[in-house]
Amino acid sequence: MTTDRVFNFSAGPGALPLAVLKEAQRSMLSYGDSGRSVMELSHRSPEYDAIHREALAGLRRLLAIPDQFAVLLLQGGASLQFSMVPMNLMTRHRRADYLVTGNWAKKALAEGRKVGAARVAASTEAGGFSRLPESDEIDLDPEADFLHLTSNNTLFGTQWAELPEAGDVPLAVDMSSDILSRPVPWKRLGLVYAGAQKNLGPAGVTVVVVRSELLERAPEDLPTMLNYRSHAAKDSLYNTPPTWAIYILGLGCRWVEEQGGVAAMEAAATERSARLYRAIDASDFYRGTAKVEHRSTMNIPFRLPSEALEAAFLRSATDKGMTNLKGHRSVGGIRASLYNAAPMAAVDALLEHMADFARDHG
């Protein structure tokens, strides 16, 4: 049985490339000539070992990850990293700085405070998280063990065009919603983490890239499964990994390479978001919510003149095969998430719907 596919604007789990889904479909019952699904392969088997190595190698190539960084494939999502980052890194001075630019950054700060003296170096909460802090608003502790920030805010649609300066303090960056959409400035980074379910693959695997020298900061009495060193020493095979999610991650990396790599993803993201922002800015009916200079290329929130019109807009969009356009429950409105797998045809369909709806209800 086949089902017509919709345009999926979900903020996460996000859309996956159709080519990846078709390849996974072919391997669901039997991977290669193994006679077993990937989900049935032993994580110690040569078949799965090849899958695992391909995913790791694909990430290294696409993101140009230097040799001095370890790449880990973990579980628990970005939410577990809110705890693991301070547990492993906040060990010298037991102090860390946080830039609070949205709900996920607030959650990271709350977990950091359970480990040590996590402080707010800057926050834009007073303005409803509609912008990012300016450089002169950031109060940095030069002895902080790290500076934590979220590179892209899925709820409020803001994104750091350039990461802030932190001197000798390592940057720990949650890149869950924009990783693989643009180059990563590794020289300035200590650690990057990303839940895969937005721009990398399916829910279930979390990528952590950590500078090797920082691995030595983890305390000896840290529980084994919460210690980055445990996973780095075993190439993320200390325990049974999420084999199917890693398989899809590897297929996703292969797809990105076939499209032209990160440079092609960045160009497509810029074009998709620019087209939608132009339509919003040219309209008296639609209103963007993020400050123009801090707008995201991944998540685009906007409002209509009333909540009743927003509800009607969403119902009509669903009828036309466009799903998950509803803004986060904490902020409301409309939100279009345009991750790497979002086709330009999805933007075309949304723009047409926006024009028709504004004409009929404006």
GUPA-589925 format. One record per residue (C-alpha): z, x negated, y negated. Coordinates in steps of 0.2 Angstrom, whole numbers, padded with zeros to 4 digits, always signed. Layout:
! residues N
ZXY
...
This chain:
! residues 362
+0000+0000+0000
-0004-0007-0017
+0004-0002-0034
-0004-0004-0051
+0006-0017-0060
+0013-0014-0077
+0015-0026-0092
+0033-0032-0090
+0041-0037-0107
+0058-0040-0099
+0070-0053-0106
+0075-0058-0089
+0071-0058-0075
+0055-0060-0083
+0037-0058-0078
+0030-0070-0065
+0012-0076-0064
+0001-0064-0053
-0006-0080-0044
+0012-0085-0039
+0016-0068-0032
+0000-0067-0022
+0004-0085-0015
+0022-0080-0011
+0016-0064-0003
+0004-0074+0009
+0019-0085+0014
+0032-0071+0016
+0030-0069+0034
+0025-0086+0039
+0025-0102+0028
+0010-0112+0033
+0009-0113+0052
+0028-0113+0054
+0029-0095+0060
+0044-0093+0049
+0047-0086+0031
+0052-0099+0018
+0069-0089+0019
+0070-0093+0037
+0067-0112+0036
+0082-0124+0038
+0085-0133+0022
+0085-0149+0033
+0068-0145+0040
+0053-0156+0035
+0044-0140+0030
+0057-0135+0017
+0060-0153+0012
+0042-0154+0006
+0045-0138-0004
+0060-0145-0012
+0052-0161-0017
+0037-0153-0024
+0048-0142-0035
+0058-0157-0042
+0042-0167-0044
+0034-0153-0053
+0048-0151-0066
+0048-0170-0069
+0029-0170-0072
+0028-0155-0083
+0044-0159-0094
+0041-0178-0094
+0059-0180-0088
+0063-0199-0089
+0070-0208-0074
+0087-0210-0082
+0090-0191-0080
+0095-0182-0064
+0087-0166-0060
+0098-0153-0051
+0094-0136-0043
+0110-0126-0043
+0116-0108-0041
+0127-0097-0052
+0115-0095-0067
+0117-0101-0084
+0134-0092-0084
+0141-0105-0072
+0135-0119-0083
+0145-0112-0097
+0160-0119-0087
+0152-0133-0077
+0146-0142-0093
+0164-0144-0101
+0171-0147-0084
+0160-0162-0081
+0158-0169-0099
+0173-0164-0109
+0183-0178-0102
+0185-0192-0114
+0192-0184-0130
+0193-0166-0122
+0184-0160-0138
+0167-0152-0140
+0157-0144-0154
+0148-0127-0152
+0134-0119-0162
+0137-0101-0161
+0120-0092-0164
+0121-0077-0152
+0130-0069-0138
+0126-0082-0125
+0132-0096-0136
+0149-0086-0139
+0151-0084-0120
+0148-0103-0118
+0161-0106-0131
+0174-0095-0123
+0172-0104-0106
+0173-0121-0115
+0190-0116-0123
+0197-0114-0105
+0193-0132-0102
+0198-0141-0118
+0197-0140-0137
+0180-0132-0140
+0177-0128-0158
+0164-0119-0169
+0154-0132-0178
+0144-0118-0186
+0141-0099-0183
+0129-0086-0190
+0138-0071-0183
+0143-0065-0200
+0125-0062-0204
+0122-0053-0187
+0114-0069-0179
+0098-0065-0188
+0096-0084-0192
+0101-0101-0187
+0113-0113-0196
+0106-0124-0209
+0110-0143-0207
+0122-0143-0222
+0132-0129-0213
+0135-0139-0197
+0152-0147-0197
+0151-0160-0183
+0166-0170-0175
+0159-0188-0172
+0171-0189-0157
+0166-0173-0148
+0161-0176-0130
+0146-0165-0133
+0138-0153-0145
+0132-0137-0136
+0119-0126-0143
+0107-0112-0136
+0089-0117-0140
+0082-0099-0140
+0092-0083-0143
+0085-0069-0132
+0095-0055-0140
+0092-0059-0158
+0075-0068-0158
+0079-0084-0166
+0074-0102-0159
+0077-0119-0165
+0060-0127-0170
+0069-0144-0170
+0086-0147-0162
+0099-0152-0175
+0105-0170-0177
+0121-0175-0169
+0122-0194-0171
+0130-0202-0155
+0136-0186-0148
+0126-0180-0133
+0117-0163-0135
+0120-0151-0121
+0107-0137-0123
+0105-0120-0115
+0086-0119-0113
+0086-0104-0102
+0073-0094-0112
+0061-0106-0119
+0061-0121-0106
+0043-0125-0101
+0036-0117-0116
+0036-0133-0127
+0039-0152-0125
+0058-0157-0124
+0064-0172-0135
+0074-0181-0121
+0079-0196-0132
+0091-0184-0141
+0098-0175-0126
+0112-0178-0114
+0110-0162-0104
+0099-0147-0102
+0102-0132-0091
+0091-0116-0088
+0092-0101-0078
+0075-0100-0070
+0073-0081-0071
+0065-0081-0088
+0052-0095-0089
+0053-0105-0073
+0054-0093-0058
+0065-0080-0050
+0083-0077-0052
+0094-0087-0040
+0091-0105-0045
+0097-0114-0061
+0089-0131-0067
+0101-0144-0074
+0094-0160-0081
+0108-0172-0085
+0108-0190-0091
+0113-0201-0077
+0127-0210-0087
+0135-0194-0091
+0137-0190-0072
+0151-0203-0072
+0162-0193-0084
+0166-0180-0071
+0185-0181-0066
+0189-0186-0048
+0199-0171-0045
+0185-0159-0050
+0181-0147-0036
+0166-0154-0026
+0154-0139-0029
+0158-0140-0048
+0154-0158-0049
+0137-0163-0055
+0139-0180-0045
+0140-0170-0028
+0123-0162-0031
+0115-0177-0038
+0120-0188-0024
+0112-0176-0012
+0096-0172-0022
+0103-0154-0023
+0105-0152-0005
+0124-0154-0003
+0125-0136+0003
+0111-0123+0007
+0101-0121-0008
+0092-0105-0014
+0077-0109-0004
+0065-0094-0008
+0069-0096-0027
+0065-0115-0026
+0049-0111-0017
+0044-0099-0031
+0049-0112-0044
+0038-0125-0036
+0023-0112-0036
+0027-0108-0054
+0026-0127-0059
+0010-0128-0050
+0003-0113-0059
+0008-0121-0076
-0001-0137-0072
-0016-0128-0067
-0016-0119-0084
-0015-0135-0093
+0003-0140-0093
+0017-0138-0107
+0004-0140-0121
-0006-0125-0115
+0010-0115-0113
+0015-0119-0131
-0002-0115-0138
-0002-0098-0129
+0016-0094-0134
+0012-0098-0152
-0004-0087-0152
+0005-0072-0143
+0020-0072-0155
+0009-0075-0170
-0001-0060-0167
+0014-0048-0164
+0023-0055-0180
+0007-0052-0190
+0007-0034-0185
+0025-0032-0189
+0024-0040-0206
+0009-0031-0211
+0017-0014-0207
+0029-0003-0217
+0034+0006-0201
+0040-0009-0191
+0053-0022-0197
+0057-0038-0189
+0075-0043-0188
+0075-0062-0187
+0074-0073-0202
+0055-0078-0203
+0058-0097-0203
+0069-0095-0187
+0059-0083-0177
+0057-0086-0158
+0040-0087-0149
+0048-0080-0134
+0058-0065-0139
+0052-0054-0153
+0065-0040-0158
+0060-0027-0171
+0065-0010-0177
+0057+0007-0182
+0063+0019-0196
+0075+0028-0184
+0083+0027-0167
+0074+0043-0163
+0058+0036-0166
+0062+0020-0156
+0066+0031-0141
+0050+0040-0143
+0041+0023-0145
+0049+0017-0128
+0044+0033-0119
+0026+0032-0124
+0025+0014-0120
+0032+0017-0103
+0019+0031-0100
+0005+0018-0105
+0012+0005-0092
+0023-0006-0103
+0040-0008-0097
+0057-0016-0103
+0053-0015-0122
+0071-0009-0126
+0082-0020-0136
+0098-0027-0128
+0111-0013-0127
+0122-0023-0140
+0109-0022-0154
+0096-0008-0150
+0079-0008-0156
+0063-0014-0148
+0061-0032-0140
+0045-0039-0133
+0049-0055-0122
+0033-0065-0121
+0037-0079-0108
+0024-0091-0100
+0018-0078-0088
+0014-0064-0101
-0005-0062-0102
-0013-0060-0119
-0018-0043-0112
+0000-0037-0113
+0000-0041-0132
-0016-0032-0134
-0009-0017-0126
+0007-0017-0136
-0002-0020-0153
-0013-0005-0149
+0002+0006-0145
+0010+0000-0161
-0005+0005-0171
-0007+0022-0163
+0012+0026-0164
+0013+0021-0182
-0002+0031-0186
+0005+0047-0178
+0023+0045-0184
+0022+0035-0200
